[in-house]
Amino acid sequence: MKKLRFPKLAFISLSLLCFESLSAQSLTWLSTLNNQSWSEASAVSLDGSVIVGRSQNSPAHVAFRWRLSNGMAGLGTLGGDTSEAHGVSGDSSLIVGMAFNGASFPKAFRWDAVNGMQEIGTLGGLFSGARAVSLDGSVIVGWSYLSSSVYRAFRWTSHLGMQNLGTLPNGGNSDAFDTSSDGEVIVGEALNANSATRAFRWTVGGGMQDLGTLGGSSSTARGVSANGEVVVGTAQNASSQSRAFRWRIGSGMQDLGTLGGTVNNALDVSANGSVVVGTASLSNGTARAFVWTEQSGIENLSVKYTNLLTTGSFLSVASAISADGRYIVGYGYNAARFRQEAFLLDTYSPLPGDVDGDGCVNDSDLLSVLFAFGANGGLEDLNGDGIVDDTDLLEVLFNFGSGC
């Protein structure tokens, strides 16, 4: 076996003790359909390559699928003039949402590249809408009318069809907004016996659970972690102010803070429950997209990533986050085109010395640089000078163990 030869290290000057990592952070405005006046993104695939939402397409708006490879395309309708996409499976093969049919009734739909848009029925009434789909695409959740002014949250599978999830004890209407990765935990909102809107967590074995509030009368759950143990949404506090919350089994509901205003809405959470996104008001009442982590608290995305924004542009709403917490989508104001547009924010910023991007600087990173030593460019060229050399090796060595 050929022996691995370690390169001779060059003289280590003080300047080599600090390295500037290349960052892949980027902001992409997704444009609109047919150059219309607005678009909004609602969900993102695992790898950030597919985004779904809605865009104005006069005289109404229609669901879109945006792909990294060829941009934005409309998904059509069920015969009417309006549709909107709300969820996408992990591999992006299935898209769900709501579309009007020829009789002007909104119906929940599932869309794939082979069969196009297909409605999935109702719970007996005329209307329904899909809001989310499980990671593997097997479970769809949303709302459906039973009769006039009475609607219920549903769980749909190809085998069982549309299942009524009921409501809170002696309560009224309910609506499902998100599901865990396996479709076994569903979250949303339902009226309780006092006709107050309450966030709920539904499980296959336990039914619907009221998650409470932050001291006020109402709450709504909008997102859930992959394992179903972390729920995010909006709840009123004792002063009747809307606050973003993060709820955990055993810990209850936590207020995530504000950006200076009184209205805050958490809209989605990463798979492990550690990163929350949404929209919050500033002290002047204007809305800004936010990201929250335990380490940094609530942060204004327009401030955190100001270097990616052109003068006058800002991010208003962060609607969704990819399972790994890397990609954030939503909509904001694109000053370059003077309109509201959907956006894709790639937050990836590798650790110094983390060649393979797994969040840990370890043996695999060291070996990657050693095997590529002397090559021109590539991932192993950590300082971007065009060659894999002593400097790149030193970056791995000085940061060895970081993030592990």
N, C-alpha and C positions, 0 to 999 in steps of 0.2 A: 504494500500500500504506500502510496506517495505521501511523504511527510509534509505536514503543514508548516510552511516557513513564515515566521512572524517578521513583518517589516521592521527595519531599524528605525526607531523613533528619532525624529529631528529634535533639535534643541527646543525646550519648552520655554517660551517667553511668557511674560506676564499677560500679554494680549491673548494668549491661547486659553487663559483661564475662564474667559467669558465667550460664549458662542451665541450667535443670533440664528435661531431656527427659522427655517422657511415655513411660512404659514399658508395653509390652503383655504383660509377663510375667504368667503366670497358671497356677494349678494347678487341675485339674478332677478330682474323684473321680467315677468312672464308675458307681458303685452296683453292684448285683448283679441277677441274674435272680430275679424273684419275691421280692425282699427276703430272699434266702438269706444265708448267713453269710460267703461269700467270693467273690472274683473275682480273676483275674490277666490282665493284658494281655501279648500276645506280639509284636505287630507293628503298624506304623502306616503309613498311606498317605503319599504325597508331601506333600500339603497339610495333614495332621494332622486331616482331617475324618472319617476312618474308622479305627477301631481294632478289632483282633480278639484273641481270647483264649479263656478258658474261665471258667465260673462254676458254682458249686454249683447244682444244680437237682434236689433230692432225688428219688430216693435216690442219684443219682450226680452227675456234672457234664457240662455240654454246651458246645459251641463257641458263641461269641457274636460278633456284629458290632455295634459301637457307632458311631452316626453323630451328628455334631454337630446334625443337624436333628431327630432323634427318639429319641436315646438307645439303650439296649441291647436287642437282640432275639436270641433263640436261633436257631441254624441247624439244629437237629434232629440226627438221627443217620442211620445206614444200616440201621436196624431194631433196633439194640440200645438200651442205655440211657445210653451214654457217648460223648462226642465232644470234641475240642479243636481249635481253630484256631491254627496256628503262623505262617502267612505271608499277606501280601496284596500284590497287584500295585500298581504305582505309582499307577494311576488308580482303585484300589479295586474294580475290576469282578470280580476273581477272588480267591478265598480258598482256601487249602489247609490240610490238617491230617490228623487221624486220627479215625476213628469206628468203633464196633463195629457189626457187622451182626447179623442175627437169629440167627446161629449162634454169637454171642459171640466172633467173631474181629475184631481191629482191622484196618482197611484204610485205606490212603491215599486221600484224597478231594480233589476240586476242586469248588468251589461258585461258582455265579453266580446272579444274580437271575432269569434266565430258566429255567435247567435245574435249579436247586437243587443238592443234594449228589449227586455221582456218584463212585463208586470208580474208581480208575485201575489196579487190578490188583496183581499181585505179580511176583516173579522166579521163581515156581514153587511157593513155599511158601504157607502159610495166612495169614501176617501181613505187614503193611506200614504205613508211616506217612510222611506228607509233612511236611517241616520248613520249607521255604522255596520261594519262587517268584521268578523273574526279574522285572525291572522291568516288562517288557511282557507278562508272564503266559505266555510261550511255553515256558518251561522250569521244571519242578518237580523238586526234589531231596528225598531222604530215605533211608529204609532199608527193606529187605524181606528176609524169610526166604527162604533157598533150601531148607532142610530143617531138621529139629530142631536147635536151638542154633547154626545157621549162618546168618548174615545178612550182607548186603552193601549198601553205599551204592548209590543209583541216581540216574539222570538220566532224566527222562521228558519227551517231547514228543508232541504229537498225531500227528505223522507217523511217528515211530520207536517210539513206545511206551516201555516201561521198559527202560533200558540198565543192565547191571551194570557198575559202575565198578571192580570188582576190589578188591584190597587191596595192601598193601606186599609186597615180595619175601619169599616164604616165610612170609607173615603169615597172619592169620586174619580175624575179623569186621571190618567197616567200616561207617561211618554218616556220611551227609552232612548238614551243618547249614545251609549257606548257599551262595549263588551270586552271581557277578558280575552286573551289569545285563544283559549279553547272554547269560548262561547258559554261557559258554565256560570259566569258571574256577569250580571247586567246592571247598569246604573242609569238613573234618570230622575224624573220628578213625578210626584203624585199628590193629589189632594188628600188631606187627612180628614178625620171626622168633623173638624172645625172649619173645613174648606180652606185651610192654609196649605200652600204649596210646600212640599218637603222633599228633600233629596232622599232617594232610596237606593238600596243595594239589594238586588235579587239574586238568589242562588237556586240551583235546581232542587236541592234538598230542603232548603229553608224558607223559600218564598221571599216576600218583600219586607225589608227592614228599613224603618225610618232612621236616618242618620242624624236627625236633630238640626240645630242651628247654632249660631254664635251668640245667642242671647236674644235674638229677635224672633219673628214669627215665621219666616219663610227661608227656603233653601232649594238649590237645584244641583244635581250631580251631572257633570259634563264629561268626565274622563275617568278611566280606571286603568290600573297597572296590569301587566301581563298575567300575573297570578291572582288578580282580583282583590288584593289585600290593601291597596292604596286607592283612594277615590279623591277626585278634585272637583271643585265647582264654585258656586257662589252662595253665600248665606248672609242673612241680615244679622247685625250685631244689636246690642241693647239700644243703640241710638237710631235703629232702623236704617243704618248705612249698609250698602252692599259690599261685602268683603270676599275676596278670593280665599278659599280654604283648601286644606289638605287633610284628609281623614285617613286614619290607619287603624286597623284592628288592634284593640287593646289600648290605643292612645286617644281615640276620638278625634274631634275636629280642631284644627289649628288655623288661626288667622295668619295669612301670609304677608300682611302689611300692605302699604300703599305706596304710590308714587307722588303723594301730596294731596290727592283728591279724595273723594268719598265713595266713588264707584269703582269696583274691581271685580273682574270675572276671570276665574281660572277655567280654561277650555280644554286642556289636554295634559297628559303626563307621560313621561318616558316609560319603557317597559318595566324598569326596576323601581319606579316610583320616586326617583330622586330629583328629576327635573320637571318643573311645571311651567307651562306657558299660558298666556291669555292676554287680556287687555285691561288697562287701568287708566283712570283719569288723573290728569295733573291738577295742580291747584287752580289753574284757570279753566278747568272743565274739559279741556281737549283730551282725546283718547290717544294712548300710546301702547304699543305692544310691550309685554314684559316677559322676562324669564326669571324663575326662582329656583334657588338651590339652598340646601341647608348651610353650605359654606359661605355663600355670598348674599343670601337673602333675595329680596325682590330688586330687579334691575331693569331700567328702561333700555330696551334693545336699540333704540335710536341713538342713545348716548354710548352704550357699550360698544356698538359697532359704527360709530360716527365716521370712522375712516373709510367705510364702504359706501357711504351715502353722499350724493351730490348735494350742493347747496340748495336748501329749500325742501329737500325730500325727507320723509319720515315714515316710520312703520307704525300703523295704527292698531292692528289686531294680529296677534299670533294665534291662529286657529288650531294648529296641530304640530306635533313633534314626532319625528321618526322613533322607532322602538329603541334605538341605541342612543338617542338624545342628540344626535349630530345635526340633523336637518330640521329647520323650523320653517313653516309656511304660514301664509296669511295674506294680508293686504295692507297697503299704505298709499302714500302720495308720492308719485314719481314726478318730480319737478321738471325733469327733462322733457316729459311728454304732457305735462299739465293735466294729469288725470290720476284717478285711483286705479292701482294695478295690483294683481296678485304678485307675491314674491316668494323666492326660495332663498333661504339663508343657510349657508354651510358654515357651521361654527367650528369645524375641525381645526385644531391647532396642536400639532404633535409635540410631545415632550422632547426636549433636547436629547438626542441620541436614540430615540425610539424609531428605528428603521422600519419595522413592520407595522407600526401604528396600533399595536395591541394595548397601549397604555402602560407598558412595563419595559424598562431598559434592562435587558438580561442577556444570557448567553447567545440567544438566537440573533440579537442585533449585532453583537460582537463578531460572531461567525460570518454574518452577512457582509460586514465591512471587510473582514479578512479575506474572504473568498473573492470579493470584488476589487481588492486592492490593485490600484494601477489602472482600473477601467475608467472610461470616459463617461461621466454623468451617471444617471440612474438614482434610485432611491437611496443608495448607500452614500451618495455625494451629499452629505448633510449640510454643508455650508454653501453648496451651489456654485463652486468655482470651476466646475467642469471636469474634475478628476477626483477619484477616490484615493485619498492619501492619508498621511500622518494626522492631519487636522481632523479628519472625519473619525479616525480611530480614537483620537484623544477625546472627542466629544462623547463617544460611547463610554469610554473609561471613566471620565470625570462625572458622568451622570448614572453610572451603573447602579442599579437597584431602585432608581426613581420610579414611583408609581406602582411598585410591586407590592 
